[in-house]
């Protein structure tokens, strides 16, 4: 069977997915790894662990295909990865740091100061990336101010996909999609921004060479190829950032069609022919391909909230209930409470916030607690608050790019029916779920197919492109609108207290 592998390097795990040319999943394997938190506000991951997960996930998919008698060398392996990671490496390519990920907050004071300046506004207009501790620009400014020795010792500053490609091919390459999320890349000139480089205190030579997302290379190292159970000479396509590829993977590439992804974090994005750096600096504009920009905003607190609530508050309950796992119990609790959680409001900023506020100091808050509120109310309010955060980005998006008519949902939580129905009710728009929720991996596979000249059949209707459709319920939307208005007021009243 002809197949292609999408390799998706995420925050929580790396996943290899083998697809046929129609997008059906033939085999998949995921390997999880931890987020390291050595100091308050510092969030990192071990690049060696992530690299090993990349190799092992492909290996296991190839072994599974062989066991299923579907073994055929992949036409190519195309790569998606999380954005905003920073690894300093020496001249031999050895890591001098862990991968400092998007959630890291150590440069928040630098970001706040820079954002308030004219230089900060110009950088946003040039790069399409909001000034925030997530960006490589602010991370490098922090290193410049706090670790001059590291700055001197570092040969290159790269992300996790660049680390993988250097190990595989011996060269430092970064795709335009990942580069456009660094805060260092001029999305209009398709080159590293001289202004950003000067502010960061580095040269273009200390960064990877930018290439289009369909850049092709071949794996010529026989030992690495053998370890992955793929032939020497296998084609690799560099691919893009996970958010951009999620839009492509679900088919959210036309006006009025949005993609909502909820994994560890969350995001809502639309595809536009031009970048859209707005005056309020609430949204990003990341390049995918020529005349194809992904405009939107990411929130810090997605599935990480559900995991936090489950692990913190349900452990004791699980021991008392037979034949129930924590996720099933959590879903039952959420479904037992009416929309609006009887007035209980949750501000979901447990790890600060990105869009639309870009406030790394934001904190989580439960508001309106009364005697009738149970653990189940807190569970539902937690989920509603998560989606209110995404809705607030959606409002900014509609103000800048026009009305959203329908939404495609993807990511791990797209498997949660109660959450997807909430999403439809809060936005008051139909939500579609693709046949596979592996949207970033499939987006990478589509880039790979395009790079090889394989024509992809476009879906004719939403029904052709989706397995499930969730229709908004007007009575629920009315309740959510009232709570959301209070949600917004509470954020602004508490902003100074954060």
N, C-alpha and C positions, 0 to 999 in steps of 0.2 A: 504494500500500500504506500502510495506517495504521501509523504508527510513533511511537516516543517515544525521546528521547535521554537517556541517563544520562551525566553529565559527572563523571568521577572525578579529583579533584585529589590526586595522591599525592606521596610523598617523592621518588621517582625520576623520575616522569613524570606528565603529565596525559593522560588518555585519554577520548575521546568514543566512546560506543558507541550505535548505533541499533538498537533492538529492535522486533520486532513485539509484539503484545499477548500472545503466548504465550511470550515470552522468547527467541525465536530471534534471533541476531545478524544484522543486515542489512548493517552496515558498521561499521568501527572504525578509529580513527586515534589513534596515541599519539605524544607529543612528550616526549623526555627532557630533563633539565636537571641541572646538577651540584649537589652539596652543597659549600658553601664552608666552609673550615676555616682562618680567618685566624689563630687562635691555638689553642694546645693546649686542648682541651675546648670550644671554641666551634664550633657547627655552625649554619650559616645558609643561606638561599637568597634569590635576588634576586626580590622580589615582581613587578617589572616583567617579568622573564623568565617567571615562572609565569602572570601575567595573559595575556601574549602566547600562551603555550602553550594556554590555555583557549580563546581566540578562534580560534586556528589549527586546533586539533583539531576543533572543531565545523565550521569552514569546510571542512576536508578531508573530513569525513564527508558533509556535504551535497553536495560535488562528486562524491564516489564514488557516492552514491545517484543523482545525476543521470546519471552515466555508465552505471549499471546499469539505467536506465529505471525506477527505483523512487522517483523524486522525488515527494515530497509533503511539505508543511510539517509539521514535528513537532507532535504534539498538545501537547507541552510539553517543556521541557528541565529535568531535575531533577538536583540537584547533590550529590555526595558529596565530602568532602575529609578529608585527614589532620587529626588533632587536635593541640592543644598549641602551635600556632605563634603567635608574637607579633610584630606590626609596630606600631611607633609612627608615627603620622601627624600632620601639622600641620593647621591649620584649612582648608586647601585640599585635604586628602586626599592630600598628597604624602608618600611614605615618608621618615621620618627615620632608619629603621634597615632592615636586611634583615629577612627573616622568620626569627626565631630559632626553630628547630624542636625537636622532641621530644628529640633526641639531645643537645642542648646541656647542658653540665655546669658552666657558670660559677657557678651558684648552689648548688652541692652543699654547701658549708659551712653556708649559711643553711638549707637543707632539713634537714640532719642535726640542727642545733640546734633547729629548730622542731618536728620530729617527736617529739623527746624530751619535749616539754612538754604540759601539760594543754590548752593552747590548740591545739596541733597535733592532739590527739585530737578535740577539739570540731570543729575545721575538717574533719577527715576524716569525722566523723559527719554533719555538715551537708551537705558537698559531694559525698561519695562518691568523691573523688579522693585517692589516697595523696599524702602530702607528699613531693615529689621534684622535682629540678631541671627535669623535663619541664613542670611545671604553670606556667600564667601567673602564679599567685600567687607562686611562688618567683622567677620571672624578674623580676616587678615589684619584689619586695623587694630583689633585687640592684641594679636600677636606682636604687631609692630610696637605697641605701647607697653606690653607686659613681658615679652619673651624675645628680646633682641637676639639672644644666642640661637634660638630655634630658627629665626628668620635668616640668620647667616648660614646655618648648617643645612638649610633646606635647598634641595636642587629643584624640586617641582612641588606645586600645590595642586592636588588632583582630587577627583571624586572616586567612588567605589567602582564604577564601570571602567574608568580610566586605569585603575589599579588592575582590574581583571584583564583588560586588553594589553596592558604592558606585559603582564605575566605570560599571556598567550602569544603575543606577536612582537614584543620587544620595542614598541613605539608608543608614544604618548599621543592619543587621539581623544577628542571630545566631540560629541555630536552637537549640532546647533541647538537642539532642544534643551539638552542639559546645560550647555554654555549660557543660554539665554535666561537661565534661572539663577545664575551666579551673582548678578549685580555688577559684573565686570565686562559684559559683552554688549556691544552696540548692535541692537537688533535691526537698525536701519542700514548700517554699513557691513554687517556680518563679519565683524572683526572685534578684537579686544579693544575696549574703550580706553583711550589715552588718559582721559580725565579720571576714570575709575582706577586705572593702574597707578597713577600718581597718588591718588588718595590712599590706596592700599599699600603703597610703598614697595611695589614689586615691578618687574618687567614682564613683557609678553613672553619672553623666553622661559620664564618660570611657570608658565601655564602650558597646557596641551595644545596641539594644533587643532583648530576647529574644522570639522568636516560635515557635510550633509548627512541626514539621518539614514540615507540609503547607501552610505559608503560600504564597500565590500572589501573583505580581506580573507585570506585562506590560512587555515591552521597547518603549519608545516612542521611542527614539533611532534615527532612520532611518539614520544613517551607520553606527552599530555593527551594526544589523540587516543592512544591505547587506554589510558586511565579513564577516559570518558566513554569508551566503547564506540567511538566514531572513527571513520577512516581519516588517515592523513590527507590533508588537502581539503577538508570540509570547509564550506563557505560560511563565514560569519558576516552578518550585517550589523552595523553598530547600533541602529535603532534610536530610541529617544528617551525622554523622561516619562515616568509612569503616568503622570496626569495627562499629558498631551496624548499619549498612546491610548489611554482609557477612552477619550473622546472618539478617537478613530475606531477603537475596538467595538464600541456600542453603536457607531453610526451617527453620533451627534456632530455632524459636520455641515449642517445647513442652518440658515437663519431661523431663530425661534426654537431650536432644539438644544436642550441643555443636558449635560452629563453630570450626575451626582455620584461621587465615589465615597464610600465610607469604609475605611479599613481601620488602621490604628488611629489615623487622623481622618479628615474629611475634606471634600472640596466640591464646588460647583463651577462648571466651565461651559463656555460656548465657543464655537469656531467662527472667526472673523477673517475677512480678506486683508485687513489692515490692523496694525497694533492700536490699542486704545488706552494709552496712559492718561487717565483722567486727572483733573485738577486736585481732587481730594486724596489722591494716592491710595485708594482703597483696593484696587484691583491689579493683578499682574497681567502682562502680555508676553507670553512665551511663544517663540517661533517653533513651528513643526516643520513645515516645508514652505517653499516660496508661495506667497499670497495665502498662507494658511497659518493664522495665529490663534493660539488658545488663550482666551481672555477669561479671567475669573478670579477666584480667591479660595485659599485653603484655610480651614480651621484646624487648630491644634488638637481638639478634643473630640474624637470620634469613638471608635470601638474601644479605645483606652478607658473611656468612662464606664462602659458596660463591664469591662474586665475588673476595673477598680471596685465597682459596686458589688459585683458577684463575689469577688474574693474577700472583700472587707466585711460584707454584711450577711452573706448567705452560708458561710461555712458551718455555723452552728445549726442552721435549719436543715441542711442536707443530711446530717446525722440522724435526724428525727423522722425523715420521710423515706420510705422504702421505694426503690426503683425510680428515683428521680435524680437526674443530674442537675448541676447548678444552672445551666442554660435553660433547660426545660422548666425548672421552677421559676426562674426569672421571667420567662415568657408568660407563664400562668399568672404570676403576680401582676404583670403589666396589663394583661387582658382583663383582669378582674376589676380594674378601676376605669371609670368613665373618662373620656377626653377632657383635658383641663385639670385633672388631678385635684378637683375640688379646691381650686385656687392656689395650690402649691406651685411655686415658681422656682426653677433651678437655673442659676447662671453657671454654665458648664466649664469655667475657665480654670480647670485644675492645673494645667501646664501653661498658663498665660494664654494669649490669643494672637493669631495672625489676622486674616481678613475678618470683618472690614475695619477693625479697630487698630490692628498692629500694635497691640499693647502687651508686652511680655510680662508686665506687672499685674495683669488682671488675675483675679482669684475666683474660686468657686464659692457660690452662695446658695443656700436654700432660704426662701423667703415666704412668709405667710403661714408658718406652721401653726396648726391648731390641734385640739385634742382628738378630733376625728381622724387625723392623718396617721396612717399605718405605714409599715415598711413597704407595702405594695404601692402606696401613694408616692413614696420617695423614689421607688423604682420607676414608675411611669413618668414622674416629673423629670427624672434624670434623662430619660429618652427624649421627652419633649424639648428639654433645654438644649440637648445636642442638636436637634433638628431646627430649633429656633435660631441657633447660631448660623447654620447653613442658610436658612431663610433670609437672615439679615444680609448675607452676601448676595443672595439671589435678587434682593431688592436693589442693591447697588448695581448689579449687573444689568437689570432691566432698565435702570435709569441711563445707562451708558450704551447699551448695545441693542435695545429694543425689547419688545415683549417676548416672554418665553411661553410657548404653547404646549410643549410636552417635555417630559424628562425621561431620560434613561438612567436607571440606577444600577450600580455595580459595586464590587468590593465584597469583602466577607459578610457584611451585614445585609447585603441584598438578599441573603438567604432567609432573613428574618421577616416573615410576612407581616407581623404587627408593626414593625418599624417602617416597612415600605408603604403600608396603608397610612400610617401617620404622616409620612412624607407627602403623599398625594393630598391628604386632607389639609395639611398646613399650607402647602403651596396652592391648593385648589386647582391642581392641574393633573392630567393623567400621567401615570408613571408606568414605564415599560421595563420589564426585566428580560435581558437577552437569554438565549438558550444556554450560554455559558456566562458565569459571572467573572470569568478570568479575562476581563476586558483589556487590561494592560498587556498581558501576554499575547492575546489575539491581535491587538493593535501592532505589537512588535512583529508578529507573524505577517500581518498585512504589509508592513513596510518591507519585510524580507521578500515577499512575493512580488511587490512592485519593483524592488531592486533587481530581481531575476527576470523581470519582464512577463510575469504571469498575470493574466487579466483576472480581476476579481468581479464576480457577478454582483451588481448592486441590488439590495432588496427593493421590491416595488412598493410595499406598504409596511406600516408598523407591525402588522401581523406577521409579515414575512421575516421581520427582524427581531421578533420578541416571542417569548414563550408565555409570558403572563402580562396582563394589563390590570392596573389598579385604578379604579375610578374614584375621584374625590367625592366625599360626602359633605354636602353643603352645610348641614347642621353642625358637623364637627368643625368645619372651617370657621364658622362664626364664633365658636367657643375659643378656638386657637387664636383668632385675631385679637380678642380681648386680652388673653394672657400674653400674647406677643407684644402688644402695646405696653403693658406693664413691664415685661421683660426688658424692653428698650429703655424705658424710663429708669428702671433700677440700675442698669449699667451706667448710665450717665450720672445718676445721683451718687453712685459709689466709686466713680472713677478716681476721684482724688484720694479716697480712702485706700485704694489698692496701692 
